[in-house]
Amino acid sequence: MCRSREEAEDLVQETFARVLQKPRFLRSDDDLGYLLRVLRNTFVSTRRSAARRPEFPVQPEDLAWVEDRSAAHPEAGLEHAELYRAIAALPDPFRDALIAVDVMGLSYREAGRALRVREATITTRLHRARQRVADMLTKARDEPI
């Protein structure tokens, strides 16, 4: 029903929020059928309300840059964007390990449990992910503009 995985996740979350907001007693043992009906109705009502809202397409020239006042140097924002692009380009297992340890601050053991792999696997993936990010950032700096 949805166009993307992210929309599907939002739809499921909204469905559970609606079900938990107004608990009901089921007359039969068809819990799954009930949840699917609520999911479909949530999808339809969300689409209808979105269709009633006017859309104003934003042109790139209308966008304004927002200054990051917390950055010590103006180029820091660009460096962060390059870093996030490099992390996003990593294969899923490497990206997950890097985010779990370096971004979320989990220990290797906690990351291994969360990702359902051995601690040694996290160590290897993290090393390779960091190396790939460093290589991508080095290539990006060496390329002419």
C-alpha positions in Angstrom: 0.0 0.0 0.0 2.8 2.4 0.8 5.4 3.8 -1.5 8.4 3.1 0.7 9.6 1.2 3.7 9.6 4.4 5.8 6.0 5.2 5.0 5.1 1.6 5.9 6.8 1.9 9.2 5.0 5.2 9.9 1.7 3.6 9.0 2.3 0.6 11.4 3.3 3.0 14.1 0.2 5.2 13.6 -2.0 2.1 13.5 -0.7 0.9 16.9 -1.0 4.3 18.3 -4.7 4.4 17.3 -5.4 0.9 18.6 -3.7 1.6 22.0 -5.4 5.0 22.3 -8.9 3.5 22.3 -8.7 -0.2 23.5 -11.5 -2.3 22.3 -12.8 -5.7 23.3 -12.8 -8.2 20.4 -15.8 -10.5 20.0 -13.8 -13.1 18.1 -10.3 -14.4 18.2 -9.5 -12.5 15.0 -6.9 -10.1 16.3 -4.9 -10.1 13.1 -8.0 -9.3 11.0 -8.9 -6.5 13.3 -5.4 -5.0 13.1 -5.4 -5.3 9.3 -8.7 -3.4 9.1 -7.4 -0.7 11.4 -4.2 -0.5 9.3 -6.2 -0.2 6.1 -8.6 2.5 7.6 -5.6 4.4 8.9 -4.0 4.3 5.5 -7.1 5.6 3.7 -7.8 8.3 6.3 -4.2 9.5 6.1 -4.2 9.6 2.3 -7.5 11.5 2.3 -6.3 14.1 4.8 -3.1 14.5 2.8 -5.0 15.0 -0.4 -7.0 17.9 1.2 -3.8 19.8 2.2 -2.5 22.1 -0.5 1.0 21.4 -1.8 3.3 24.2 -2.5 6.4 22.9 -4.4 9.6 24.6 -3.2 12.1 25.6 -5.8 15.8 25.1 -5.0 16.4 28.9 -5.3 13.7 29.5 -2.7 15.6 27.5 -0.1 17.8 29.4 2.4 20.9 28.1 4.0 20.7 27.9 7.8 23.9 28.8 9.5 25.2 26.4 12.2 26.3 28.8 14.9 27.6 26.1 17.0 30.2 25.2 14.4 33.7 26.7 15.0 34.3 26.9 11.3 31.8 27.5 8.5 33.2 24.6 6.5 32.4 22.2 9.4 28.8 21.8 8.1 30.0 20.7 4.7 32.4 18.2 6.3 29.6 16.8 8.4 27.5 16.4 5.2 30.3 14.6 3.5 30.7 12.3 6.5 27.0 11.5 6.6 27.0 10.7 2.9 30.0 8.4 3.3 28.3 6.6 6.2 25.1 6.3 4.2 27.0 4.7 1.3 28.3 1.9 3.4 26.8 -1.6 3.1 24.2 -2.3 5.8 26.2 -4.5 8.1 29.1 -2.0 8.2 26.8 1.0 8.6 24.9 -0.7 11.4 28.0 -1.5 13.3 29.4 2.0 12.9 26.2 3.7 14.0 25.8 1.4 17.0 29.3 2.0 18.4 30.4 5.4 17.1 27.0 7.3 17.0 24.9 5.6 19.6 27.8 4.9 22.0 27.1 1.2 22.6 29.9 -1.1 23.7 31.1 -3.8 21.3 29.2 -6.4 23.4 26.0 -4.3 23.5 26.2 -3.7 19.7 26.8 -7.4 19.1 23.6 -8.2 21.1 21.6 -5.5 19.4 22.7 -6.6 15.9 22.6 -10.3 16.8 26.2 -11.0 15.9 29.3 -12.0 17.8 31.5 -9.3 19.4 34.4 -10.2 17.2 32.2 -9.6 14.1 31.4 -6.1 15.4 35.1 -5.4 15.8 35.8 -6.5 12.2 32.9 -4.6 10.7 33.6 -1.5 12.7 37.3 -1.5 11.5 36.3 -2.0 7.9 33.5 0.6 8.1 35.9 3.2 9.5 38.5 2.4 6.9 35.9 2.7 4.1 34.6 6.0 5.4 38.2 7.4 5.7 38.9 6.3 2.1 35.7 7.9 0.8 36.5 11.2 2.6 40.0 11.2 1.3 38.8 10.6 -2.3 36.2 13.4 -1.9 38.9 15.9 -0.8 41.3 14.8 -3.6 38.8 15.2 -6.4 38.9 18.6 -8.2 35.9 20.8 -7.9 
